[in-house]
Amino acid sequence: MPLTSCGPRLGFVTALSLATFPAWAQPSDLPAPVEALVDQGLTVHERFEAPDGLTGYAASAQGQPVAIYVTENGQHAIVGNLVDAEGNNLSSEPLDEFVKGPQDAAVWQRLEDSHWILDGNSDAPRTVYVFTDPNCPYCKRFWDAARPWVETRDVQLHHIMIGVLKSDSPAKAATLLGADDPTAAFTAHNRGDEVAPSAQPADIERQIQDNNTLMRELNLRGTPAIVYHQDGKLEVAQGMPDEEKMRAVMGSPRP
């Protein structure tokens, strides 16, 4: 398998770290078995209806959704997915609604609040976030491969500038982010212009540090690290996407 990312070879991942998620207000009056699971580290997000006298609880453990079902007498709990006679997973919908959905919204807000360079038209209907290091050749390959979607105004890329690959990466990232016209400077960089690192205000340098921290908190370890929506859910790709993955990231076939 060829190397397609800068940093550890992690391929594609679909889960983000719990570190970025806010504290949750747990339902009150939890039955004793559920309280015991909370003491063991589970977080309960919401109570939901379940069949056959069971009461369901949407929970998470280290960021991963977990379903809990309590018996009618409230004395016992079953942890796992509930399946009907046709093999349908009855746990997936409440876990998506009460755990995965709020988690995704929290991550997306963190991305929106980060420090990025706009690539494309701000009115483009689809937004994709990309953690980008100026010294990453695969980030440049992704930038080039994305041109058809960007130039037809189908997608806007928000490049979250980071500095992690080489000793001069933070300075280069800060120089691009602090340019008079960051989009123009970033475009020139991807077209082959070398970035000449220059001293930047302290707030710009802090912004790069904040972006680096965000990447770590999201448990992303290779660049480009791409975060996008697919079928209403947050998805993550690390490394240069192949053609099939590129269509998923961009939300449509190549224009």
N, C-alpha and C positions, 0 to 999 in steps of 0.2 A: 504494500500500500504506500503510495507516494506521500511525502510530507506536504501538507497543504496549509499549515499554520505556523506562526512564529510563537515559540514557547513550547511547553509540553505537548506531546501528541495525544490530545484528548478526543479528537473527532468531533461528533455532534452530540450535544446534550440537550435535555428538555426540562431539567429541573434547576431551580435557583435556590440559593442558600436561604435559610431561615433568618440569617443575621439582619437582613434588610426589612423584615416584616414588623409591623407595629405590635404593641401589646394588645391582647384581645380581652374584652369584657366577657367573662364566662357566665353562662346561665346560672341563676341561683337555685338553691334547693336541689342540688345534684344527689342522686341516690348513692348509697354507700359504696357500691362497687365502682362507680364512676369516680367518686372522690378518691378511691384507692389508686385508680389509674392516673389521676391528676397528680397525686403524691409521687408517682413513679416517673413523672415528666411529661405526660400527655397534656395538651391544651385543648379544652372543649370550646368550640365556637358557637354551636347552636343545637337546639333540640329540634327533632323533626318526627313526623308521624311514620309509623311502620306497621306492617300487617300482623295479624294473629296475636294481638295483645302486647306486642313488643313496643318499646319506645326507643327511637333512634337518636344518637348524638353524633354530630359531625365534629371530628377532632383532628388533631395533627400531632405527629411525633417527629421532631427535628425537621419540620417543614413539610413532611409528607402527609397527605390526607389519610385519615384512619376513621373507619366507621365503628361505632359501638352500639350494641343492642342490649337493652335491659329487659329482663323478664317481667311479666305482669306484676309479680309480687315485689319487685324492686330489689331482690336479694342477690341476683346473679347478672353478670354481664358477659356478652360474647363480643369478641373483637374480630372484625373481618367483614368481608362483603356478604350481603344477603342476595341469594339467587332464587328466582322463581322456577316453576316447573319447566319452562321453556329455556332455561339457562340464562335469562336476562339478569344482568347485574343491577339490582335495585338500589345499590349504594352509590353508584356513580353520579346520579343527578344531584342528590343533596350534598355530596362532597364537592362537586363542581360549584354549586350555588353558594355554599356557606364557607368553604375553605379555599379552594383553588381560585375562585373568582375574586374574592377580596385580596388574596395574596398577589394575584396578577395586577390588580389595580394599584396596590401599594408599590410594586416594582416599577410599573409604568410611570407613576408619579415621580419616583426617584430619578428615573431617566429624564423625564421632562425638566426636572429641576437641576440637572447636571449642567456641565459647561461644554457646549458642543458647537461645531461649525456646520452651518446649513449648506447642503449640497443639493441643489435643485430648487424648484419653485415652492414657496411657502404655502401655496394654495393646492398643491398636489394632494389628492385624496388619501394616499397611503403614506404612512410614516414608518421608517425603519431606523433603529438606533444601531450604531456601529462603534465599538471600542477600537480606536485606531492609534497605532504607534507610528511616528514618522519614519522609523527605521525598519518597518515590516514590509517586505516585498509582496507578501500575499494581500496586505491591505491595499497596495497599489493595484494589484491584479483585480481585486474585488471592485475597486473604484472604476477601473476600465470596463469590467464586465457589466457594471450597472448602468453605463451610459445610455443604452436604448430606452430604459424605463425612465431615467432622469430627464433625458432630453425631450421625451414626449409628454413630460409633466404628469406622468402616472404615479411617480414615487418621489418623495423627498427623503434624503438621507440626512440623519443627524449624526455627525462624526464626533463622538465623545473622545477628546484628545487625551491620550495617556502617554506616560514615559516610563517604560519598564524594560525594554529589550537591551539597550546599551547605555553607557554612562552619559552620553549626550542626548538621549531620548527626551528627558524632561525639558531640557533647554530648547530643543527643537520644537517640541509640542507647545511650549509656552510662547515661542516666537510666532508660530502660526496662529495660535489663539489670540495673541495680543496684537496682531497686525492691524493696520488701519482698515484693511478690507480682508478679513479672515478667509472668506470664500474664495476671493481671487488668489490669495497667497496659497491656499490649500490646493486649488486647481493647478496653479503653476508648479507646485511641488509634485503633484501626481503626473504632470506632463513632462517631468524630467529635471526641473530646476532644483538645485541643491538648497537645502535650508541652512542659512548662515545663522547659527544661534546668536542671539543678542540679549542683553540684559533687559528684563521685563519688570514691571511693577510687582510688588510683593503679592498683591491680590491675584494677579494672573498666575504666578507660581503656586499660590495656594489652591487655585482652581484645578491645576494639573494634579496636585497632591490629592485633592478631594476626588477627582475622577479615578485616580489609582486606587484609592480606598474603596470607592463604590464597586470597582471591578472585583476587588478581593472579596467584598461582602457578598457579591452575587456568585461567588465561587467560579468565576470565569478565568481560565488560565491560558488561553491561546488567542492570538489575534490573526485576522479580525474576529471579534466576538460580536455576533449579530443577534439582536433581539427584535422580534416581529410578532404580529398577530396572524394566526391561522385558525379558521373555523371558530372564531370567537375566543380563542385561548392564546396565551402567551407562549411562544416557542423560542428556542435558542439554538443557534448554530455557531460552532467555533471552527475557524479555518475557512479556506477558500471553498465555497459551495460548488458542487458539480452542477450540471445543467438542470437536473430534476430539482435539486434543492434550491437552485437559484430561482426557479419559477415559484416555489413555495414562499421563499423570502419576499419576492417582489409581488406576489399575489396574482400573477398572470403570466401567460406565455410571453416569450421575448417579442417585443413589438417589431 
